[in-house]
Amino acid sequence: MHGSSRGGEISGCQRNGSGLTSVRMKLDILVFASHPDDAELGCGGTILSEVKKGKKVGIVDLTLGELGTRGNPDLRKKETAKSSKVLGIAIRENLQFRDAFFINDESHQLEIVKVIRKYKPDIILANAIQDRHPDHPKAAQLVSQSVFVSGLLKIETEIDTGKQEAWRPSKVYHYIQSWHIKPDFIINISDFWEKKMEAIKCFESQFYSRESAEPETFISSPEFLKLLEARAKEYGSLIGVEFGEGFTVERTPGISALEHLI
């Protein structure tokens, strides 16, 4: 397992590869993603919606996506920084786990735990529970188990500021990626669709371009973004709006009143 590379607030003065500066803050929502661009593709509209409401949202990418067919880690760091600015997120970090080879074991869980305890989010968003890329469900399980471990008082962790307190987020939801999964709930992202696409297209190396001479991949096909839009319209149609993002849950969610449903 590689060491950690930390990111942070956009307004900070010292920057790393993600373009963000390391800070200490409590987040409302922390998004975990196997690769740079997973969060944008899976829940970018939801991130934008929550940021617009004044929520502090952060993203932690587990790998640099270094085994991707197109692009390279340095280029993807620059693309990640551009996308993070579009999303308006508070922090972004990259744990630099080995792309394709990270596993769900004690050492990887403890790295996730350190991040959870550092930012104390109320809500975690994580990769899809099933998907065509093995790293996605693998990350989903790794994050889910780390959330539980993070709440255990006898699991001790430290970062540069010292010993950490136990913290367990109250909610864990999984965004849906390439494979079709029946969502447990859908977020209306109609007002944020164009901005979501702007964030996605910051990852120029990964998507269709007539000028690119790199090999074609599943997501670089000109049909991929059309598929993404069709999926968002399908989810939107299920709740009577134009665009939606679907999520699955680990436990049954509750509401305080019927009028909160749309």
N, C-alpha and C positions, 0 to 999 in steps of 0.2 A: 504494500500500500504506500502510495506517495504521501508526502507531507501536505499540509494545508496551505492554501493561498487565500488570504482574506480580502474581502471587499467591504464597502461600507457606504456612507452617506455621499450623495452626489455633490453636496456643497462643501465637502471637506477639502483640505489642501494637499494631502499626500495621497497619490493614486497608485493603484497596482494594475495588473492586466485587465481587470474587469472595468476599470475606469472609476471605481468607487472607493471610498476611504473607510477604514475600519473605525467603528465607533461602538459605544455601549448604549443600547436603547431597548425598550420593550416594544415588540411588534404586536400588532393585532393579528396578522396573518403571516405565516411563513410557508413558502412554496418550495418543495423539493423537486428536483428534476434530474434524471439520469444524465442528460446531455444539454448543453446550451441549445436553445430553441424549443425544448420540450414544453417548458412552461408557457411560452408564447403561443405555441400551437394548441396546447391542451386547454389552457385557462386564461389566455391573454385578455379576453374580454372581461372576465370576472375580476382580474387584477385591476384593470383600468376602472371598472365600475366601483370597486372598493376604495381605490385611491381617490377617486372623485368625491366620495363620501367623507373623505378626511381620514381614512384608516391608514395606519402605517403597515406597509406590506414589504416583505423581503423575499428574495429568491436565493436558494442555495443549490448550485449545480454540483452534482457529484463527480463528474468527469469533465475533461476538456474536449471530449468528443474526438480524441486524437486518432481513432481508428476509422473515422468517417472517410468514405471514398473521395469526397471532394473537400477542398480547402485544407487548412492546417491549423494547429493550435494557436499560433500567433494571430492569424487572420480571424479566427473565431473569437478570440478575446476582444479584438476591435469591434467585431460585429455585435458581440454581447454588450459592450459598453454603449453602443449606439441604441440598441433596443431597450436597454435599461433606462436610458434617458427618455425615450418615447413613452415607456410605461409609467414613469414618474415614481418608481419604487424608492424606498428608503435605503436599502442595502442590497448588495449582491456579493456572494462569496462563491468560491470554487474549491471543493475539498480535494481535488486532484486524485480521486480514486482511479484505478486503472480501468480504462474504457474496455468493456466486454469481460473483464476478468475480476472485477470487484465481487466480493461474496458477502453473505450475511453471517458474519462471525463477530466475536467479541470486540476485536480492534476496530472494525468498521462501525459497529453499533456505538461504541464509545465516542467516536468522532462526531456522529450524528447527535448523541446526547449532549456533548459540549456545546454544539450550536443551539440546540433547543433550550438548554439552561442559560445560555448567554443572552438570548433574545426573548425568552419567556412568552412565546406566542399563545394566543387563546385558540387559534384555529390552525391546523396543518392541512395543506393541500399536497397530495403526492401523486406519483405516476399511476397509470392504469393497472388494475389488478390482473388483467390479461392483455396481451398484445403481441404483434408480430415480432417485435424486437425483444429478445430475452432480457435485456437490461431493464426494461420498463416494469414488468411484474416483479423482477428481482429487487428493484429499488422500492417498489410498493411494500413488499414484505419487510425489507430492511428498515424502512422508515417506521412502519407500523410497530414493529417489535421494539425499536429504539425509543419510540414515544412511551411505551410502557416502562421500559428500563429507566428512562429519564425521571420517572416519578418515585423510584425506589431510594429511600433515604440512605441505605447502606452501600449504594453504589457511589463511590467518591470520584469526582473529576476536578481537575484544575485547569485554568487557562492563565494567561499572563497577569491577570488581575488578582489571581488567587483561587481559593477553594470555591466551588460552585454550590448553590443550593439546588435541591431536587425540584423539578418542575415537570408537570404532566399537562399538556394541552387538553382541553375538554372535548375537542372535536377533531376528527381526522376524516377527510373526504378525499376521494380519488377521482381525478379528472380522467376523461375517456380520450383515447388516442386513436390509433389506426383501426383496430378491430372494432366492429360494432358491438356495443354492450348496452343493454337496456338500462337507462339511467334511473336512479332512485329519486333524483330531483334535477331540475333544469333551471339555470339562471338566465334571465332575459339580458342579452348583451346587444340588443338592437342599436342602442345609441353609441356603441363603442366598436362596431364591426370595422369601420374604416380605419380607426386608430389601431385596432388589433392587427389588421393586415399591414399597416405601416411598420409595426414592431416586427412582425414576421419577416417582412422583406428587407429588414436590416441585415439578415443573414443571407446576403447576396450569393455567397459561395455555394449555398445548399439548394437553391431553388432555380427554376428554369431561367435561362438567359440565352439568347441567340448567339451572343458573343463567346460563351463559355466553350472551351475545348475539352473540358473534363468529362469523365465517363458519366453516363446517365444513371441515376439511381431512382428508387421508388419515389422520393420526394422532389427530385429535380425534373420529373416529367411535367410537361405543360398541363397535364390533366390533374395533377395533384391538388393545386390550389382550387380548382373547380370542384374537386371531391370535398375539400375542406368546407367550401361554401355550401355545397349541397347538404352536408352533414349538419351544419349550423342552421340551415333553413328547415331541415327536417325536425331538429330538436325544437326550434322556434315554433313550428306549426303545431307541435304537441301541446303548447301552452298558450297558443293564440297570439304569438308575437312574430316578428320577422326573423330574428336570429337568436339562437340559444346555445349554451354550453352545458353538457350533461356531466353529472357526477354520481358516483356510487358511495355508499355509506358503510361504516363498520358496525354501527348500531342504529336503531330506529330513531330518526329525529322527531322532535316534538315542536308544536307551535303553541303560542299562548292564546290565540284567537282565530276563528275561522276567516275573518276578513284579511288576515295576513297572506292567505293563499291567493294566487292570481289565476 
